[in-house]
Amino acid sequence: MSGGPVGPGRLADPRPSEDQEYRTLSGLALASFAIGVVCACLLLIGGLVAITRAAPLFLPGNYLVLGVVPLLGIALGFLAVVRIRNSDGILAGKGFARTGVILSLMSIILYGSYHGAMSLAQRMRTDSFAQKWFNLIASDEEAKVVEAFIYTLSPGSRPNLDQDKNSLRAMLEVDHNSSSDMTGSGPLTSFMTGTLVRLIRQGGKDCTFTLIGNSDPEIVDNGFQMVLFYLVQSPLANFPVQMQVHGVGANIPDIRKWFVKGARIRAADGSQNPDWTDLGRKHKLNIESARKAFLDFAADIGPRRDFNLAYAKVFGAPAKPLDGSPELAEWTKKRDAFFRMETPKNPAPPARVVRLEPLDFWSNADMKNPFVEAVDLSFSTNSKGPPNPTWLVLTKDSQPLVVDRGDSLEVRVDCRIMLVPSFLGQAIAVMKAPKDKIDQPGVWKLVGIDILSARPLPVPPELRNAPPEVLDRTLRGN
């Protein structure tokens, strides 16, 4: 009999007993076991690294890594068990398959729970910062809008918020508002005059900011970042905003450790056009009318140098009397006073075309007197000497503010005073119209031009001696 004692002259049976029979190890079982071990090790190593670095644990690919891959390990493990049972003892590895299933399942449960809790916590923290950022913009205070810009800078390049207001603004102008392009705006100006900021400022406290979605958090630059999607609703327009927020460090209770890496209007069609309300559409028409009136005034001051026409476009200016009439001398005196510039030796009356108060920034303290003299030379009707080539141009991609003055509306048009080839002034042209005549042609008039900042004008060498018509096309972007 097979397996009996071996006697003299008898050969041993080479076949193994049933308990010793060799069986093939299931490849599916090994694959399930390998996936389970890898997922468990990845989770363990990631946890140790997170503890060491005191940073949240978000593995590459986020939940996809410890979601889909472990599910594959579980599926392979169950398939391996079924095949082993149906193999009539040919396949082995049921223990490996079961271990792979258990490890993969535990990886999903542990990391899934952790990931969900951390994502929710980071979403709440990020949304809290974003809401504070929106509210800074929606405030009535210019300084808070500037603070919102500061929170678009990384903490390492951010100025001290506790310093004097004028010193802070000067530092921002020098470090974060330069442009090598004659017609371009620096980051600070682009932020302050952009459609997103201006629409929120215009809506003020009536704006609402609703979080409608977010991406998974990602570990970037020893912190984490998240993309948030908001629906902003204001009296003028409703528009979706996509913003990317980055937080530095693991525990981020301090708002100063956060910054907005980017925020823009993003409509469903991919454009940056807001959905205007009926009030917003009227608002746009007023802005376009005020802009057109400003450009007419700018053409009179610049290329045409016709101060009589320019003064006729000034709010409250009397109509020009007939030549030879007694009233003409008084009218001329008022015109000259309006275009007269305030200089240290020549104080000007309150009603004047260019107003230096409040002036937030001089790029150089020694530049004030030469700049004032250059503006006086360009705008004065009776200045001695040739005027600088002067252009008043609209600031690119800006959204003017509209201010309700009770019986009238003001549109604050962002513009630049370009005194070629010497100086550049960032300014606001205040246009005004009575409400009861708002729909009439020619009703928008200039109140004055407030200069906000002044710096040397970066004129390329090839344009320094260019003809006026070439400069005009370049500066107006056509």
C-alpha positions in Angstrom: 0.0 0.0 0.0 1.1 3.5 -0.7 2.6 5.1 2.4 3.2 1.7 4.2 6.5 0.6 5.8 9.3 0.0 3.4 10.6 -3.5 3.5 13.6 -5.1 2.0 13.4 -5.1 -1.8 10.5 -2.6 -1.9 10.9 1.0 -3.2 9.3 4.0 -1.4 6.3 5.6 -3.1 7.6 9.0 -4.4 4.1 10.7 -4.2 3.7 12.9 -1.2 0.9 12.4 1.3 -2.2 14.5 1.2 -0.9 16.8 4.0 2.4 17.2 2.2 1.0 17.8 -1.3 2.4 21.0 -3.0 -0.1 23.7 -4.1 0.5 26.8 -6.3 0.3 30.1 -4.5 -2.4 32.3 -6.0 -1.1 35.3 -7.9 -4.3 37.2 -7.1 -3.7 36.6 -3.4 -0.2 37.8 -3.6 -1.3 40.9 -5.4 -4.0 41.7 -2.8 -1.5 41.1 0.0 1.1 43.4 -1.7 -1.4 46.2 -2.3 -2.6 46.0 1.4 1.0 46.1 2.7 1.9 49.0 0.5 -1.2 51.0 1.4 -0.6 50.3 5.1 3.1 51.2 4.9 2.3 54.4 2.9 -0.2 55.4 5.6 2.2 54.6 8.4 5.2 56.5 6.8 2.9 59.5 5.9 1.7 59.6 9.5 5.3 59.6 10.8 6.3 62.4 8.4 3.3 64.4 9.3 4.1 64.1 13.0 7.7 65.0 12.5 6.9 68.0 10.3 3.8 69.1 12.3 1.9 69.3 9.1 -1.4 67.8 8.0 -1.2 64.4 6.2 -2.5 64.6 2.6 -0.9 61.9 0.5 -0.2 62.4 -3.2 -3.4 62.2 -5.1 -5.3 62.7 -1.9 -8.1 60.2 -1.4 -7.6 58.6 -4.8 -4.4 56.9 -3.6 -6.0 55.3 -0.5 -9.4 54.9 -2.1 -9.3 53.4 -5.5 -6.1 51.4 -5.0 -7.2 49.7 -1.8 -10.5 48.9 -3.4 -8.5 47.1 -6.1 -6.7 45.2 -3.3 -10.0 44.2 -1.7 -11.5 43.1 -5.1 -8.4 41.0 -5.9 -8.5 39.4 -2.4 -12.1 38.3 -2.6 -11.5 37.0 -6.1 -8.5 35.1 -4.9 -10.5 33.5 -2.1 -13.2 32.4 -4.5 -10.7 30.9 -6.9 -8.8 29.1 -4.2 -12.1 27.5 -2.9 -12.9 26.4 -6.4 -9.5 25.1 -7.3 -9.9 21.6 -5.7 -6.8 22.1 -3.6 -4.6 23.2 -6.5 -4.2 26.9 -5.3 -3.1 28.2 -1.9 -2.8 31.6 -0.4 -6.1 32.2 1.3 -4.3 33.7 4.3 -2.5 36.2 2.1 -5.7 37.2 0.4 -7.5 37.7 3.7 -4.6 39.8 5.1 -4.6 41.9 1.9 -8.3 42.5 2.2 -8.1 43.5 5.9 -5.1 45.8 5.3 -6.7 47.5 2.3 -10.0 47.9 4.2 -8.3 49.4 7.2 -6.4 51.8 5.0 -9.6 53.1 3.4 -11.4 53.4 6.8 -8.5 55.1 8.7 -7.3 57.5 6.0 -10.8 58.1 4.7 -12.0 59.2 8.1 -8.9 61.3 8.7 -9.0 62.9 5.2 -12.7 63.8 5.5 -12.2 65.4 8.9 -9.1 67.3 7.9 -10.6 68.4 4.6 -13.6 69.8 6.5 -11.5 71.5 9.1 -9.3 73.1 6.4 -12.3 74.1 4.4 -13.7 75.9 7.4 -10.5 77.6 8.2 -9.9 78.6 4.6 -13.5 79.9 4.2 -13.1 81.9 7.4 -10.1 83.7 6.0 -11.7 84.2 2.6 -14.8 85.8 4.2 -12.5 88.2 6.2 -10.7 89.0 3.0 -14.0 89.7 1.1 -15.2 91.9 4.0 -12.0 94.0 3.9 -12.8 94.8 0.3 -16.4 95.5 1.0 -15.6 98.1 3.7 -15.8 101.8 3.2 -12.2 102.4 4.2 -9.5 102.6 1.6 -6.9 101.4 4.1 -8.8 98.1 4.5 -8.9 97.5 0.8 -5.1 98.1 0.8 -4.9 95.5 3.6 -6.8 93.1 1.4 -4.1 93.6 -1.3 -1.4 92.9 1.3 -3.1 89.5 1.9 -2.4 88.7 -1.7 1.3 88.8 -0.9 3.1 85.8 0.6 3.9 86.3 4.3 7.6 86.5 3.5 7.2 89.5 1.2 4.5 91.2 3.2 5.2 94.6 4.9 4.4 95.2 8.5 0.7 96.1 8.8 1.3 97.9 12.1 3.4 100.7 10.6 2.3 104.2 9.8 -0.4 104.4 7.0 1.6 106.7 4.7 4.8 104.7 5.2 3.0 101.5 4.4 1.5 102.9 1.2 4.8 104.3 0.1 6.5 100.9 0.6 3.7 99.2 -1.3 4.1 101.7 -4.2 7.8 101.1 -4.4 7.9 97.3 -3.9 4.6 96.2 -5.4 3.3 98.8 -7.9 6.1 99.3 -10.5 5.5 98.7 -14.1 8.2 98.7 -16.9 5.4 99.4 -19.4 4.4 103.0 -20.0 0.8 102.1 -20.3 0.7 99.3 -17.8 -0.3 99.3 -14.1 1.5 97.8 -11.2 0.0 95.0 -9.1 -1.4 97.4 -6.4 -3.2 99.6 -8.9 -4.5 96.6 -10.9 -5.9 95.1 -7.7 -7.5 98.3 -6.4 -9.1 99.3 -9.8 -10.1 95.8 -11.0 -13.7 94.7 -11.7 -13.8 92.2 -8.8 -12.6 94.6 -6.2 -14.7 97.5 -7.4 -17.9 95.6 -7.7 -17.5 94.3 -4.1 -16.6 97.8 -2.9 -19.6 99.3 -4.8 -21.9 96.7 -3.2 -20.4 97.2 0.3 -22.3 95.6 3.2 -25.1 94.5 0.8 -22.7 91.9 -0.8 -23.0 88.3 0.2 -20.3 85.7 -0.3 -21.5 82.1 -0.5 -19.1 79.2 -0.7 -20.4 76.8 -3.4 -17.5 74.4 -3.8 -13.8 73.7 -3.1 -11.0 71.5 -4.2 -9.2 69.0 -2.0 -6.4 70.6 0.1 -2.8 70.1 -1.2 0.4 70.3 0.6 2.5 73.1 -1.1 5.5 75.0 0.2 5.3 73.7 3.8 1.7 74.6 4.0 -1.5 73.7 2.2 -3.6 75.4 -0.5 -7.1 75.0 -1.6 -9.2 76.4 -4.5 -12.5 77.9 -3.3 -15.5 78.7 -5.5 -17.9 81.5 -4.3 -21.1 83.1 -5.6 -20.9 86.8 -4.9 -24.2 88.6 -5.0 -24.4 92.4 -5.0 -27.0 95.0 -5.9 -25.2 95.6 -9.2 -24.2 92.1 -10.3 -24.0 88.4 -9.4 -20.8 86.6 -10.3 -18.9 83.4 -9.4 -15.4 83.9 -8.0 -12.6 81.4 -8.1 -9.8 82.0 -5.5 -6.8 80.0 -4.5 -5.8 80.3 -0.9 -2.5 79.2 0.7 -1.9 78.7 4.4 1.6 78.5 5.8 2.2 76.0 8.7 0.0 73.4 10.3 -1.9 75.4 12.9 -3.1 78.6 11.4 -5.2 80.7 13.8 -3.4 83.9 12.7 -4.8 85.5 9.6 -1.4 86.8 8.8 -0.2 83.3 7.8 -2.7 83.2 5.0 -2.6 84.7 1.5 -4.7 84.7 -1.6 -2.6 83.4 -4.5 -5.2 84.4 -7.0 -8.9 85.5 -7.3 -10.9 86.2 -10.4 -14.4 86.3 -11.7 -15.1 83.1 -13.6 -18.5 82.8 -15.3 -20.0 79.5 -16.5 -18.9 80.2 -20.1 -15.3 80.7 -18.9 -15.4 84.5 -19.2 -14.9 87.1 -16.5 -18.2 88.9 -17.2 -20.5 89.4 -14.3 -24.3 88.8 -14.6 -25.5 92.4 -14.3 -28.7 93.3 -12.5 -31.1 96.0 -13.9 -29.4 98.5 -11.5 -26.0 97.3 -12.7 -26.9 97.9 -16.3 -27.9 101.5 -15.5 -24.6 101.8 -13.5 -22.6 100.7 -16.6 -24.4 103.2 -18.8 -23.5 106.0 -16.4 -19.9 104.9 -16.3 -19.6 104.8 -20.1 -21.2 108.3 -20.3 -18.8 109.7 -17.7 -15.8 108.1 -19.3 -16.7 109.6 -22.7 -17.0 113.0 -21.1 -13.6 112.6 -19.4 -12.0 111.6 -22.7 -13.4 114.7 -24.4 -12.0 116.8 -21.6 -8.6 115.0 -21.9 -8.5 115.7 -25.7 -9.1 119.4 -25.1 -6.3 119.5 -22.5 -3.8 117.3 -24.3 -3.6 117.3 -28.1 -6.0 120.2 -28.7 -4.8 122.5 -25.9 -8.2 124.3 -26.0 -8.8 125.5 -22.5 -12.1 127.3 -23.4 -13.6 124.0 -24.6 -12.1 122.2 -21.6 -13.6 124.7 -19.1 -17.0 124.3 -20.7 -16.8 120.6 -19.6 -16.3 121.5 -15.9 -19.1 121.0 -13.5 -20.7 124.3 -12.4 -18.7 126.4 -14.9 -20.6 129.3 -16.4 -21.2 129.4 -20.1 -18.7 131.5 -22.0 -20.0 135.0 -22.6 -19.9 136.6 -26.0 -16.6 138.1 -27.2 -16.5 141.7 -26.2 -19.1 141.5 -23.4 -18.3 142.8 -19.9 -18.8 139.4 -18.4 -16.0 137.8 -20.5 -13.2 139.2 -18.3 -14.8 137.6 -15.2 -15.3 134.3 -17.0 -11.7 134.3 -18.1 -10.5 134.9 -14.6 -12.6 132.0 -13.3 -11.2 129.7 -16.1 -7.6 130.7 -15.4 -8.2 130.1 -11.6 -9.5 126.6 -12.3 -6.6 125.6 -14.4 -4.1 127.2 -12.1 -1.9 124.7 -10.2 -1.0 125.0 -6.5 2.7 125.4 -6.0 4.7 126.4 -2.9 4.9 129.9 -4.1 1.5 130.1 -5.7 -1.4 128.9 -3.6 -4.4 128.0 -5.6 -8.1 128.3 -4.8 -10.0 125.2 -3.7 -11.7 124.8 -7.1 -8.9 123.7 -9.5 -8.4 121.0 -12.1 -5.6 119.1 -10.4 -5.7 118.5 -6.7 -2.8 117.1 -4.7 -4.6 116.4 -1.4 -4.6 113.8 -0.3 -1.5 112.5 -2.0 -0.6 109.0 -0.8 2.8 108.6 -2.4 5.8 110.3 -3.9 8.4 107.9 -5.2 11.0 110.5 -4.1 10.5 113.4 -1.8 12.6 115.6 -4.0 10.3 115.0 -6.9 7.4 116.9 -5.5 8.4 120.4 -6.6 9.5 119.5 -10.2 6.3 117.4 -10.6 4.0 120.3 -9.4 5.8 122.7 -11.7 5.5 120.3 -14.6 1.7 119.9 -14.0 1.3 123.7 -13.7 3.1 124.2 -17.0 0.9 121.6 -18.7 -2.5 122.9 -17.3 -2.1 126.6 -16.9 -3.6 128.8 -19.5 -1.0 131.5 -19.2 2.1 129.5 -18.4 5.4 130.8 -19.5 7.4 128.4 -21.6 6.4 125.4 -23.8 4.1 122.9 -22.1 5.2 119.3 -21.6 3.5 116.8 -24.0 0.6 115.9 -21.8 -1.8 113.0 -21.9 -4.7 112.1 -19.7 -5.4 108.4 -20.4 -7.8 105.9 -18.8 -6.2 103.2 -16.5 -6.4 99.9 -18.3 -9.0 97.3 -17.2 -10.3 99.5 -14.4 -13.9 99.6 -13.1 -14.8 103.1 -11.9 -16.6 103.7 -8.6 -20.0 105.5 -8.6 -20.8 107.6 -5.6 -24.4 108.8 -4.8 -24.3 112.5 -3.6 -28.1 112.8 -3.0 -29.2 115.0 -5.9 -26.2 114.0 -8.1 -24.0 111.1 -9.0 -20.2 111.0 -9.1 -18.2 108.6 -11.2 -14.6 108.3 -10.1 -12.7 107.5 -13.3 -9.2 105.9 -12.9 -6.7 107.7 -15.1 -3.1 108.6 -15.5 -1.5 112.0 -16.0 1.5 111.4 -18.3 3.9 114.3 -18.6 6.2 112.9 -21.3 9.1 112.3 -20.9 9.3 113.1 -17.2 6.5 112.1 -14.8 3.6 109.8 -14.4 0.8 110.5 -12.0 -1.8 107.9 -11.0 -5.1 109.8 -10.5 -8.9 109.8 -10.3 -11.0 112.1 -12.4 -14.2 113.0 -10.6 -17.1 113.3 -13.0 -20.5 114.6 -11.8 -24.0 114.8 -13.2 -27.4 115.8 -11.7 -29.7 112.9 -11.2 -32.7 114.6 -12.8 -30.7 115.2 -16.0 -28.7 111.9 -15.9 -30.1 110.7 -19.3 -29.4 113.9 -21.2 -26.4 114.2 -23.5 -23.4 116.3 -22.3 -24.6 116.3 -18.7 -21.4 114.7 -17.2 -18.9 117.3 -16.2 -15.4 117.3 -14.5 -15.2 118.3 -10.9 -11.4 117.8 -10.6 -8.5 115.3 -10.9 -7.1 113.9 -7.6 -3.6 112.7 -7.9 -2.9 109.6 -5.8 0.7 108.9 -6.6 3.6 110.3 -8.7 6.8 108.7 -10.0 9.2 109.1 -12.9 7.7 108.0 -16.2 9.5 104.9 -17.7 9.7 106.1 -21.4 11.5 103.7 -23.8 14.4 105.3 -25.6 12.7 104.9 -29.0 9.8 107.0 -27.8 11.6 109.9 -26.1 11.7 112.0 -29.3 8.7 110.4 -31.0 6.2 112.7 -32.8 3.1 113.5 -30.8 0.8 111.3 -33.0 3.1 108.3 -32.4 3.0 108.9 -28.6 -0.7 109.4 -28.7 -1.3 106.0 -30.4 1.1 104.3 -28.0 -0.3 105.8 -24.8 -3.9 105.2 -25.8 -3.2 101.6 -26.9 -4.3 101.9 -30.5 
